[in-house]
Amino acid sequence: MFRAANEALLGSAPQNGSLTFICECGDEACMDAIELTTEEYAGVRGDGRCFVVKPGHENDVEEVVAELEGFTLVEKIGGAARIAEERDPRARLRS
């Protein structure tokens, strides 16, 4: 859900700017903000299994890929990875 909202934000953003994105953790009530450049977020979106979350918002269906300033990059694993790839709004663009 938040990935789709963040994709919409990215689509309306100027190139190479900084934006406030919504944490993409598994907590549907979480509305925490994460500051990233549009380039950083676009890089995350290169893999349908990857998400940006606030530090400490990781869960047991993902692995930490990188801990960066202000956010953590996680990759879904197992069945969660398959679901994330199936629901990736960019999947059709990569095919």
RAZI-V604411 format. One record per backbone hydrogen bond with DSSP energy under -0.5 kcal/mol. CO is the residue of the C=O (numbers start at 0). NH is the residue of the N-H. Records with the same first field share a line. If there is no record, write none. Layout:
CO: NH, NH
This chain:
0: 4
1: 5
2: 6
3: 7
4: 8
5: 9
6: 10
7: 11
8: 11
9: 12
13: 16
16: 37
18: 20, 35
20: 33
25: 27
26: 29
31: 22
33: 20, 35
35: 18
36: 40
37: 41
38: 42
39: 43
40: 44
42: 45
43: 46
46: 49
48: 75
50: 73
51: 23
52: 71
53: 56
58: 61
60: 76
62: 74
65: 67, 72
67: 69, 70
70: 67
71: 52, 73
72: 64, 65
73: 50
74: 62
76: 79, 80
77: 80, 81
78: 82
79: 83
80: 84
81: 85
82: 86
84: 87
87: 90
89: 92, 93
90: 94
